[in-house]
Amino acid sequence: MTFSHSIKSFDELTNHELYDMLRLRCDVFVVEQNCPYLDLDNKDQQGFHLLYYVDNKLAGVTRLLPSGVSYNEISIGRVVIARTHRGLGLGKKLMEASIAGCEEKFGKAPIKISAQYHLSKFYQSLGFAEQGEVYDEDGIPHIQMLRA
């Protein structure tokens, strides 16, 4: 297997990359997780998108946002791995690349995420710490986490 990734601003994405990214997010967040929500929230245009490929097939994506868009801090969101590529350790690779991408694009600073609560231990292994209480987001328990 070959792994690669790219980080692009919204304006740098090709039509095909944008379609594939939105399709993957919809496949997982809306269909698989049975969670109808408005994915198109006008934040995509303000950040960068990390597209993670396995053998030249899109396997995962994240959205990297500067401070002041979702939170006072830099943030990583819309973290998703395709069902066909789970169990390969890609989540860790995707997040490590995303953290490095945030540092490259925005400088070294705290990063905030809204994590699905059942994944909080995974994010803790990457240096994130839970903040506050568990809350419901679109019917799924979430918790805010910060990587100082």
Disulfide bonds with the S-S distance in Angstrom:
none
